Amino acid sequence: MIRPRYAFLAFAACAIVALSSCASGGAPEASNNGGNAAPVASTPQVTDASTTSSHSGHGKKVNINSAILSELDKFEGMLGVPALSNKIQAGRPYASPEELVAKKVVTQEQFDKIKDMVTIEEVKLTGEAKDVDYMTKLGLMKGHLIVAKELLDQNQPKAAEPHIGHPVEEIYADVEEQLNERKVKEFKTTLISLQDLVKSNGKADSIKTNFTNSMQAVDGAIAALPQAEREKNAFNLQVINGLLDSANSEYGAAVADGKISAAIEYQDSRGFVVYANELYKTVATSMAKENPEVHKNIQASIAELIKVWPAAIPPATPVKAPLEVTKLVKTIEAESQKAL
């Protein structure tokens, strides 16, 4: 997989914090396009997403210069173009969204369907939005590792490999600056060690130990956030919606012609939903007291959503169509908004 920037969370914070008010989604450090400077027409605009931001995520835009695969997968699902996410990344950098057509990544007809959803604008995150972004990225790491562990337990190391690689190859670089700011001990080498062990068919005991160390490292990074913030309903709901939004995109890319054609994307989405469910359980009691009706609706929707992924190995036929999954995710997002 191409090594993207998990700038998702300008997406996720601009989508999740999406329950607060960002202007248009994009991603921090979008100017870092992995190398040579591009012949851009002008300096990218920067939108500030702060503590008070709040939006539902429906109007967010994806920064095509910095978004990661799971964010770009939504276009792959919408347009039905195989490997479109990789093609968009390979065509970087873009001086304008219209260059998707100029560089023959998509046709004009296809671009017209997504033009209002893409941007090259950066988003500078501050305050709560920055914390949501940080927590959601770490949540995505957890989701990848959760599904990797399921596959390892089923003696499927080859299938587990990509999910162990994603936290290192896609997410770590994008969250590294925040890890340093929060004085979190470096754990990239721990993740790489686990990845190498699985690739080389290492001993089961060694893999188990390294897996535990990797999970503990991610949990330690999460613990760098203030405990009071991590216990807030509103904060967790924003993170959960970011995870579910990413899961929705991945699932949309996994299903084609009524079949699950991309097992990795199916498994990615499963991991994100499983962790989102775990996270909701931490605030369920509080939600039931403070917002009983909202809690009831969210809990019911999550329970229905969980059924879509009966196991880590994809079923022969999708349990639900992508549009049905999108509807459930949007229901959870709408209900969450009431609690904010």
C-alpha positions as CSV (number, residue, x, y, z in Angstrom):
1,M,0.0,0.0,0.0
2,I,1.2,3.5,-0.7
3,R,2.4,5.3,2.3
4,P,-0.3,8.0,2.8
5,R,-0.8,10.7,5.4
6,Y,-3.5,9.7,7.8
7,A,-4.7,13.2,7.4
8,F,-7.9,11.5,7.7
9,L,-8.6,13.4,10.7
10,A,-8.8,16.7,9.4
11,F,-11.5,14.7,7.8
12,A,-12.4,13.0,10.9
13,A,-12.1,16.1,13.0
14,C,-13.7,18.1,10.4
15,A,-16.3,15.5,10.1
16,I,-16.6,14.2,13.4
17,V,-15.9,17.2,15.2
18,A,-18.1,16.9,12.7
19,L,-20.4,17.4,15.4
20,S,-19.2,20.8,16.0
21,S,-18.5,23.0,12.9
22,C,-15.5,22.9,10.7
23,A,-15.6,24.7,7.4
24,S,-14.4,22.2,4.8
25,G,-12.5,19.1,5.4
26,G,-8.9,18.7,4.5
27,A,-5.9,17.6,6.3
28,P,-3.0,19.0,8.3
29,E,0.3,19.0,6.6
30,A,-1.2,18.7,3.2
31,S,1.7,20.7,1.8
32,N,3.9,17.7,2.7
33,N,3.1,15.7,-0.4
34,G,5.9,13.3,0.0
35,G,8.7,14.9,-1.9
36,N,9.1,17.5,-4.6
37,A,7.2,20.7,-4.6
38,A,4.4,20.7,-7.0
39,P,3.7,23.4,-9.6
40,V,0.9,24.8,-7.6
41,A,-0.9,27.9,-8.6
42,S,-1.0,29.5,-5.2
43,T,-0.3,28.8,-1.5
44,P,-3.0,26.5,-0.2
45,Q,-5.6,28.1,2.0
46,V,-5.7,27.1,5.6
47,T,-8.9,26.7,7.5
48,D,-8.8,26.8,11.3
49,A,-10.7,24.1,13.1
50,S,-10.9,25.0,16.8
51,T,-12.4,23.9,20.0
52,T,-15.8,25.3,19.1
53,S,-16.0,23.8,15.7
54,S,-18.9,21.5,15.0
55,H,-20.3,20.0,11.9
56,S,-22.2,16.9,10.9
57,G,-19.7,15.7,8.3
58,H,-22.2,15.8,5.5
59,G,-20.6,18.9,4.0
60,K,-16.9,18.0,4.6
61,K,-14.5,17.9,1.8
62,V,-11.6,15.5,1.2
63,N,-8.1,16.9,0.6
64,I,-6.9,14.9,-2.4
65,N,-3.3,15.9,-1.7
66,S,-3.2,14.4,1.7
67,A,-6.1,12.0,2.4
68,I,-5.4,8.4,3.2
69,L,-6.9,5.4,1.4
70,S,-9.8,4.9,3.7
71,E,-10.9,8.5,3.1
72,L,-10.5,8.2,-0.7
73,D,-12.3,4.9,-0.7
74,K,-15.6,6.7,-0.6
75,F,-15.1,7.9,-4.1
76,E,-14.1,4.4,-5.3
77,G,-17.4,3.2,-3.9
78,M,-19.4,6.0,-5.4
79,L,-17.9,5.9,-8.9
80,G,-17.3,2.2,-9.1
81,V,-13.7,2.6,-10.3
82,P,-11.4,-0.2,-9.0
83,A,-8.3,1.0,-7.2
84,L,-9.3,4.7,-7.6
85,S,-7.9,5.5,-4.2
86,N,-4.5,4.4,-5.3
87,K,-4.8,6.2,-8.6
88,I,-5.6,9.5,-6.8
89,Q,-2.6,9.1,-4.5
90,A,-0.3,8.2,-7.5
91,G,-1.4,11.4,-9.3
92,R,-0.3,13.7,-6.5
93,P,0.3,16.6,-6.1
94,Y,-2.7,18.5,-7.5
95,A,-2.7,22.2,-8.0
96,S,-6.5,22.1,-8.1
97,P,-9.3,19.5,-7.8
98,E,-9.8,19.8,-11.6
99,E,-6.4,18.2,-12.1
100,L,-8.0,14.9,-11.3
101,V,-9.4,15.1,-14.8
102,A,-6.3,16.7,-16.4
103,K,-4.2,13.9,-15.1
104,K,-6.7,11.3,-16.3
105,V,-7.4,10.0,-12.8
106,V,-11.2,10.3,-13.5
107,T,-13.3,11.4,-16.4
108,Q,-15.1,14.7,-16.5
109,E,-18.4,12.9,-15.9
110,Q,-17.0,11.2,-12.9
111,F,-15.4,14.4,-11.6
112,D,-18.7,16.2,-11.8
113,K,-20.2,13.7,-9.4
114,I,-17.6,14.4,-6.7
115,K,-16.4,17.9,-7.4
116,D,-18.2,19.4,-4.4
117,M,-16.6,16.8,-2.1
118,V,-12.9,17.4,-2.9
119,T,-10.5,20.1,-2.1
120,I,-6.8,20.9,-1.9
121,E,-7.4,23.1,1.1
122,E,-5.5,22.5,4.4
123,V,-7.1,22.4,7.8
124,K,-5.2,23.5,10.9
125,L,-6.6,21.8,13.9
126,T,-6.6,23.3,17.4
127,G,-8.3,22.7,20.7
128,E,-10.8,19.9,21.0
129,A,-10.8,19.3,17.2
130,K,-7.1,18.5,17.4
131,D,-7.7,16.1,20.3
132,V,-10.5,14.4,18.4
133,D,-8.3,14.1,15.4
134,Y,-5.5,12.5,17.6
135,M,-7.8,10.1,19.3
136,T,-9.5,9.0,16.1
137,K,-6.2,8.3,14.4
138,L,-5.2,6.1,17.4
139,G,-8.7,4.5,17.2
140,L,-8.0,3.6,13.6
141,M,-4.8,2.0,14.7
142,K,-6.7,0.0,17.3
143,G,-9.2,-1.1,14.7
144,H,-6.5,-2.4,12.4
145,L,-4.8,-4.3,15.2
146,I,-8.1,-5.7,16.5
147,V,-8.9,-7.3,13.1
148,A,-5.3,-8.4,12.7
149,K,-5.5,-10.2,16.0
150,E,-8.7,-12.0,14.9
151,L,-7.0,-13.2,11.8
152,L,-3.9,-14.3,13.6
153,D,-6.0,-16.3,16.0
154,Q,-7.6,-18.0,13.0
155,N,-4.1,-18.9,11.7
156,Q,-4.4,-16.4,8.8
157,P,-1.1,-14.5,9.1
158,K,-1.1,-13.4,5.4
159,A,-4.5,-11.9,5.8
160,A,-3.4,-10.2,9.0
161,E,-0.3,-8.6,7.5
162,P,-1.9,-5.6,5.8
163,H,-3.8,-4.7,9.0
164,I,-0.5,-4.8,11.0
165,G,1.2,-2.7,8.3
166,H,-1.5,0.0,8.1
167,P,-0.8,1.6,11.5
168,V,2.9,2.0,10.5
169,E,2.5,2.8,6.8
170,E,-0.6,5.0,6.9
171,I,-1.2,6.4,10.3
172,Y,2.0,6.8,12.4
173,A,3.7,9.4,10.3
174,D,0.6,11.6,10.4
175,V,0.1,11.4,14.2
176,E,3.9,11.5,15.0
177,E,4.0,15.3,15.5
178,Q,1.1,15.1,18.0
179,L,2.8,12.2,19.8
180,N,5.9,14.3,20.2
181,E,3.9,17.3,21.4
182,R,2.2,15.1,24.0
183,K,5.5,13.5,25.0
184,V,4.4,10.0,24.1
185,K,7.3,7.5,23.9
186,E,8.0,6.5,20.3
187,F,6.4,3.1,19.4
188,K,6.9,2.9,15.7
189,T,9.7,0.4,16.2
190,T,7.3,-1.7,18.2
191,L,4.8,-1.8,15.4
192,I,7.5,-2.5,12.8
193,S,8.8,-5.4,15.0
194,L,5.4,-6.9,15.0
195,Q,5.0,-6.4,11.3
196,D,8.4,-8.1,10.6
197,L,7.6,-11.0,12.9
198,V,4.3,-11.8,11.1
199,K,5.9,-11.4,7.7
200,S,8.6,-13.8,8.6
201,N,6.3,-16.4,10.2
202,G,7.8,-15.8,13.6
203,K,7.1,-17.9,16.6
204,A,3.6,-17.6,18.0
205,D,4.8,-16.6,21.4
206,S,6.9,-13.8,20.0
207,I,4.1,-12.5,17.9
208,K,1.7,-12.6,20.9
209,T,4.2,-10.6,23.0
210,N,4.8,-8.1,20.3
211,F,1.1,-7.7,19.7
212,T,0.5,-7.1,23.4
213,N,3.3,-4.5,23.4
214,S,1.8,-2.8,20.3
215,M,-1.7,-2.5,21.8
216,Q,-0.3,-1.2,25.1
217,A,1.7,1.4,23.2
218,V,-1.4,2.7,21.4
219,D,-3.3,2.7,24.7
220,G,-0.5,4.6,26.3
221,A,-0.7,7.2,23.5
222,I,-4.5,7.5,24.1
223,A,-3.8,8.0,27.8
224,A,-1.8,11.1,27.0
225,L,-5.1,12.9,26.5
226,P,-6.6,14.4,29.7
227,Q,-8.7,11.8,31.5
228,A,-11.6,14.3,32.0
229,E,-11.8,14.7,28.2
230,R,-11.6,11.0,27.5
231,E,-14.6,10.5,29.8
232,K,-16.8,13.1,28.2
233,N,-19.8,11.8,26.2
234,A,-19.5,14.5,23.5
235,F,-15.8,13.8,23.0
236,N,-16.3,10.1,22.6
237,L,-19.2,10.5,20.3
238,Q,-17.1,12.7,17.9
239,V,-14.4,10.0,17.9
240,I,-17.0,7.2,17.3
241,N,-18.5,9.1,14.4
242,G,-15.1,9.5,12.9
243,L,-14.4,5.8,13.1
244,L,-17.8,4.9,11.7
245,D,-17.4,7.4,8.8
246,S,-14.1,5.7,7.9
247,A,-15.7,2.3,8.3
248,N,-18.5,3.3,6.0
249,S,-16.0,4.4,3.3
250,E,-14.1,1.2,3.6
251,Y,-17.2,-0.9,3.4
252,G,-18.4,1.0,0.3
253,A,-15.1,0.2,-1.4
254,A,-15.3,-3.5,-0.3
255,V,-18.6,-4.3,-1.9
256,A,-19.1,-4.3,-5.7
257,D,-21.9,-5.9,-7.8
258,G,-23.5,-7.4,-4.7
259,K,-20.4,-9.2,-3.6
260,I,-17.5,-8.5,-1.2
261,S,-14.7,-8.0,-3.7
262,A,-12.1,-6.5,-1.4
263,A,-11.5,-8.5,1.8
264,I,-9.0,-6.0,3.2
265,E,-11.4,-3.1,3.1
266,Y,-14.1,-5.3,4.6
267,Q,-11.8,-6.2,7.4
268,D,-10.6,-2.6,7.9
269,S,-14.2,-1.5,8.3
270,R,-14.9,-4.4,10.7
271,G,-12.0,-3.3,13.0
272,F,-13.2,0.3,13.0
273,V,-16.8,-0.7,13.9
274,V,-15.6,-3.1,16.6
275,Y,-13.5,-0.4,18.3
276,A,-16.2,2.2,17.9
277,N,-18.6,-0.2,19.7
278,E,-16.0,-0.7,22.5
279,L,-15.7,3.0,22.9
280,Y,-19.4,3.6,23.1
281,K,-19.7,1.1,25.9
282,T,-17.4,3.3,28.0
283,V,-20.0,6.1,27.9
284,A,-23.2,4.0,27.6
285,T,-24.1,4.3,31.3
286,S,-23.6,8.1,31.3
287,M,-25.5,8.4,28.0
288,A,-28.4,6.4,29.3
289,K,-28.7,8.8,32.3
290,E,-28.2,12.0,30.4
291,N,-29.8,11.3,27.0
292,P,-31.9,8.1,27.4
293,E,-33.7,8.3,24.1
294,V,-30.5,9.2,22.1
295,H,-28.7,6.3,23.9
296,K,-31.5,3.9,23.0
297,N,-31.3,4.9,19.3
298,I,-27.5,4.9,19.1
299,Q,-27.3,1.5,20.8
300,A,-29.9,0.0,18.5
301,S,-28.1,1.3,15.4
302,I,-24.7,0.1,16.5
303,A,-26.2,-3.3,17.3
304,E,-27.6,-3.5,13.8
305,L,-24.3,-2.2,12.3
306,I,-22.3,-4.9,14.1
307,K,-24.3,-7.6,12.3
308,V,-22.8,-6.5,9.0
309,W,-19.5,-8.0,9.9
310,P,-20.3,-11.5,11.3
311,A,-16.6,-12.5,11.3
312,A,-13.2,-11.3,10.1
313,I,-13.4,-13.5,7.1
314,P,-15.9,-12.0,4.7
315,P,-19.2,-13.8,4.2
316,A,-20.1,-15.1,0.7
317,T,-22.8,-12.5,0.4
318,P,-22.8,-9.1,2.1
319,V,-25.2,-8.9,5.1
320,K,-26.2,-5.4,4.1
321,A,-25.7,-3.2,1.0
322,P,-23.4,-0.2,1.4
323,L,-26.4,2.2,1.3
324,E,-27.9,0.4,4.2
325,V,-24.6,0.8,6.2
326,T,-24.5,4.5,5.3
327,K,-28.0,4.9,6.6
328,L,-27.1,3.4,9.9
329,V,-23.9,5.5,10.2
330,K,-25.8,8.6,9.4
331,T,-28.5,7.7,12.0
332,I,-25.8,7.4,14.7
333,E,-24.3,10.7,13.6
334,A,-27.7,12.5,13.7
335,E,-28.5,11.0,17.1
336,S,-25.0,12.0,18.4
337,Q,-25.6,15.6,17.3
338,K,-28.6,15.8,19.8
339,A,-26.3,14.9,22.6
340,L,-23.8,17.6,21.8
